[in-house]
Amino acid sequence: MNSRENLKKTLNHQQPEHLVLDFGGTGVTGIHCLAVKNLRDYYGLEERPVKVVEPFQMLGEVDEELRDAMGIDVIGAYGKGNLIGFANNECEWKPFISNWGQKLLVPEDFNYTMAEDGGLLIYPQGDMSVPPSARMPKTGYFFDAIIRQEPIDEEKLNTDDNLEEFGEIDNDTLDYWERTINQLSASGKGIIASLGGTALGDIALVPGMNLKHPKGIRDVAEWYMSTVMRPDYIHSIFEKQTEIAIENLKKIYQRIGNKIDAAFICGTDFGTQDSTFCSPDQFRELYLPYYKLVNAWIHQNTEWKSFKHSCGAVESFMPLFIEAGIDIINPVQINAKGMDPRHLKNTYGKDLVFWGGGVDTQKMLSFGTPAEVKKQVLNNCEIFAKDGGFVFTTVHNIQANVPIENLAAMMEAVKEFNGNF
């Protein structure tokens, strides 16, 4: 079996020939550009500047060389643009030296200025004539959104303002998706596509970092309050957004068919370390109807599996995710309250694929010993991999300063587990 065949068996809850690995397939299963450099060094690959393929989180390109060295089975298909609003694919690249001294390549429209305190300011769509939309602290390793909320006039709130970035897909973009998917499908790898437009209230998107003059509700705190104070407004946004999204998915499917295996549907987080952001009743009333519509279209018309990202303690939402038609849950934050791997697998493993949960990134991968990392990886693989339904990756992205010894221990553990599969 090749990688894609193993992924398909995994997604259908059948035992694959080996544990399927994803690093770099999505914006939530990626590797920071500094960690990419360290991994390339560890595997003895050619030393060269790493491409920043997602500037908001400063994720590095996991190219074919590194995929082969790590045994990665999944390739990500990303949209032409990024969260800051400029092209990150089919673009020219230019050199850039980060605040931590790493030589990188960034897209041609990665335009920035230095703040007085040494921080880095980046501009929406690369347009430096408008205010910056994100900031990287001088000692930071990724960007934070700059809130550019205009004063709110309740009588003039218009849902179209919060839909500016969710428009009808054009032919140029459809051509891009067709070219991209055709190219990736020749690799024999599994493909997960971040098609865009289906994220409901993802706070990474709410501030509109890709917009020059964002309107509507763009402050994250205001957005969360609006789910309680202005539910009709949020419903109107979700309803129109879902209509647009499904029409766009229809057009994309006409171009790419079933050449992808999974579609990244939404990255909205519903959990904190200890609880959830909203009650199950609010989820059922405000989010569930729209997830159902998107997933129903996917399941009725394609062979794709739907991928939902949510950090935090979301064990109580697992039945709701299943009801919503979600096939895959990520990142499986095993260090959050109630997210015990054995309980999750035994209770929900027949209905949900766990894409993540291989090792805790907050504490273990960053601060544990190599022996502790290896032990946790082997233990989690033993639990999650039984009868398929598990794609190995870390709990969210691999961060910048993770010790290379721990990354090596993680990969050694996966190799050992696959050797005894």
N, C-alpha and C positions, 0 to 999 in steps of 0.2 A: 504493500500500500504506500502511496505517496502521502505527503502532508495533508493535502486537501481531503483525501479519502479518510484519513484518520480523524480529521476534524469533523467530517460529516457523521461518522460513527459516534463520535463524542457528543455531538449536538443532538443526536437521536437516542441518547442514553444507551448506547451499545459500547461494549468494551473495544477500544482501539488497540492497534498493535503496540503502540507506545504512547506515553503521556504527551499530549499536545502542548506546545509552548507558544506563548505570545509575549513578545517584548517589542513595543513600537507600533502595534497595530492600531491603537487609538490614542487620543489625547489624554486618556486616563490609565493607559497601560504602557506609557512611554518611559524613556530614560533621559535624565538631564544631560545636557551636552558635555558637562565635565565628567560625568560617569561614563558616557560613551567613550570619551578619550581614554579614560582609565581602563575600560574593558578592551579597547583596541590594543592598548599597550600590553595588557595581560595576555592576550591571544597572539601577540607578536605580529600584528597587522601593520601595514605601512603607516608611518606617521604623517598625518596631513590635517589641515583644519577641518573641524566637524561642521557640517551644515546645521543650522538652527531651523528645524522644520516646523516648529510651533513656538513663536517668540514670546507669547504671554507667559508660558511656563518654562521657556528656554529649553525645550526638548530637542535632543539631537537626532540626526538621521541614523537609523539602524539600517545600514546598506547591506547589499548582498553578501559582502565579505563577512560582516559581523553576524548576520543571520546564520550563515553556514557554520561559522565558528561556534556559535552558541546553540545550534540545533533548533532554531526557531521555525515554527510551522505555519505561522500566520503573517500575512502582509496586510497593511492598512491602506485603504483607498481614501484619501482625504480630498476635500473640496479644493478648488483652485486658490481660494483666498483663505485668510486666517482670521483670528478673533480681533486683530487690530485693523482689518479691512483692506489689506493689500495682498497681492499674489504671493503665494508660497510654493507654488508649483508652476512649471513652464515659465520661469522667470529668470532674469539675470541675477548673479550672486556677486557680492562684494565683500572684501575683508573687513573684519571687525575684531577689536581686542576688548575683551570683557573687563569689568572692574576687578575680577580676580586674576587677570593676566592671561587668559586663554585666547589663542588665536582661533577665530571662528570665521565661517562664511554666513552671511545673512542676506535676505532678499534685497533687491535693489531699492525698494521703497521703505526699507527699515531706516527711517530718518529720525534722528534724535538730537537732543540738546542736553547739556549738563546743567542740573539745578545748582543753586548756590551752595548747597550742602554736599555736593558731589554725587547726588543721585542722578539717574538717567531718566529723561522724559521722552516718550515716544508718541507719535502723532497718527491720528486716524487716517487711513488710506495714504499714509506718507505725506500728508499735506501740512506743512509747517506754518501755513498762514492761519490755521485755526488752533485753539487751545489743545494741549496734549491730552491724551485719553488714558494713559497708564504711566506708572512710575516704578522704577526699580531703585530701592535704597542703595546707598553707596556700598554697604556691606551685604547687600542682598544677592540672591541668585535667580530671581524671577521677578516679574512685574506684578503690581497691584493696580486694579482699576482706579481711575480718578473719577469721583462722582461729579457729574456735571448737570445735576438736577436743576431744571428751571423752576421758578416759583409755581406752585400748584394753584390753579383756579378751579375749584370744584365744578363750577358751572360750565367751564370750557374744556373739561377733560374729554379727549377724543381717543377712542380705542385704536384708531388708525395710526396714531403717533407711536404706539407700542408695537405696531406691525410693520414699521418702515423696512426692517431688515428681513421680513418674511414675504417677499414678493414672488410673483409667477416666474418660474424658471425660463431662461431664454435659450435660444438655439445654440449660442456659443458655449453655454455651460453644459448643455446636453451633449454637444460634440466633445467637450472635454471629458465628461464622464465616460462616453463610449470609448475614446482613445485610451483613457487610463485603465479601465477595467479590462479591455482587450489585451493590453500590454501585460497587466498583472496576471491574468488568467493563464498565460503561457508558462508561468513559473512552476506550476504544480503545487503551489502553496494554497492554504486556505485564505479566503479574502473576507475581511470585515470592512464595510464601507460606512463612512461618516457622511451621509447624504445631506444632512442639514434640514432645517425647517421644522423639525418635529419636537424640539425641546420645549417643554411647558414650564416656564418660569425658572429656567436655569439661571442661578445668580451670577454665573460667569458671563452670561449674555445680557442680563437686565441692564447694566450700565451703558450698553451700546458703545463699546470701545471702538467699533468699526465705523461709527457714525460721526460726521463732523459736527452736527448740532442735534444731539439726541433730544427728543421730546417725549412727553408722557411721563410715566412713573419710571424713573431711572435710578433712584436711590435704593440701595438694597434693603435698608431698614424700612423705608416707606413701602417698598414692594411687599415685604412680609406683613406689614400692618394692613396693607390693602386687601390681602387675602381674607381678612376678617372684616375690615371696615368698608371695603368696596367690592364685595364678591360679585356683584352684577357686572362691574367693569372687567374683572378678571375673566369671568365666564365669557364675556363678549370677545375678549382677546383670544382666548383658547378656542372658541368656536370658529372664528374666522381663520385663525392660524391653522387649525386642523383641516378645514376645507381646502385651503391653499396647499397644505402639505400633501394631502392625498392626491390632489390633481398633479402635483409635481412628481410624486412617486410613480404615478401612472405613466408619465412621459419618460421618466428615467428607466422604468422597467421595459418600456418599448424598445429602448436602445441597448440595454445590458442584459435583459432576461435574467436567467438564473446563474449567471457567472459569478455572483457573490454568494457567500454562505450566511453572512449575518449583516444586519443593518443596525448601526448605532442609532437608537431612537431618541434617547433623552438622558441628560446628565444631571437632572435636578436632584439635589440631595434632600433626603427626608429625615436624616438622623444626625444626632449629636453623639458624643461619646457615651452618653447614658440614657438617652431617650429619643423621641421623635419631635420634629418641628411642628407637627400638627397631629390631630387625633385621627384615628381610623375613620371616624364619621366624616371629618372634613375632607380627607383624601377621597373617600367614596363619593362625596357630593361634588367636589371641585375639580378633581383630576381624573378619576376613574373613567367617566364617560368618554373623554377624549383619547385616553390611552386605548380604550376598547375599540374606538373607531379606526385608529391607525393600525393597530395590530390585527383587527378583523380583516382590513383590506389586504394586508401583507399575507395573512394565512390563506385567504380565499383566492389570491391571485398569483402568489409566488411560492418558491421553495425556501425563501429567506427565513432566518430566525431573527427575532427581535431582541436587541441587547439594551438593557436598562442599567444605567449607573446610578447608584445612590450610596454615599458614604454613611457611616454611623450605625447606631443601634436600631436596625430596621427589621428585626426578627418578627415583630408583631404585624408588619406590613407584608410579609411574604405571602399569606393567603390572598391579599388584595392584589399583589403583583401577578399572581397566578390567574386570578379572576380577570385581570386586565388583559390577559393574553400575552404577557411577557414571557419569553422563553429563557432568557439569560440574565443573570444578576451579577453585577460587578460593583465594587471591588471585593466584596465579602470581607468586611472589616472585622476580622476575628478577634481583635483586642477590644471591641466595643461591647457594652453590656448586652448579654443574651445571645451573642453571636458565636456560640460554641460550635466548632466544626462538626463534631459528631452529631449534635442535636440538629443542626441545619441539614446535614446529609440524610439522616434517618427520617426526618420529618418532611422535607421538601425536595429531596433528591430525585424523586421520580417525575417531578413536574418542572423543576428548574435546573438549568445548567449553571454551575458556579464557575465563573470566569474570573479567577483571582482567589485570594485567600491562601496562596502558597506559603507566604511568610509575611509577618507583620513588619511594616516599614517604619512605623513611628518609633518603636523601641528596639525590637530584636535586630533588624537588619542594620540599623544605624549604630546601636550601642551594645549589642550582644557580642559574644566571642564567636569565632568561626565554628567551634564545636557546638555551641548553642544554636547557631543558625542552621547548621546541618541537621541537628536533631529535630528542630521544629519543622523544617522542610520535609524530612522523611515521614514524620508523624502525620502532617497534614495531607501529604500525598496518599499515604496509606488509607486515610479516612475518605477523602474526596474522590479518589480515582476509581473506587469500586463501582463496576457496572457502568462506566462511562460518566458523562455529565460533568466533566471537570477539565477546564483549560488552565494550565499552570501559568500564573504570573503573580507578581507581588501585589500586596494591598496598596493600590494606587501606584503612581509613578515612582521610579527609583530616583532618589534625590541626589543633589550634587556631591555631597561629602561623605557618602556611604563608603566605608573602608573597602578597598578592593579585595582584601582578604575575605570579607564577608560575602561579597558578590561571588568570589571564586568558590567559597564553601557552598553557597546556594546552588551553583551550577554543578558542582561535584555531586551534591546530594541528588539532584534531578537525574544526572547520568547514572548514578548508582541505582536509583529506583527503577529507571528504565531498563537497566541491565538485569534486574530481577523481575521484570514485568511478566 
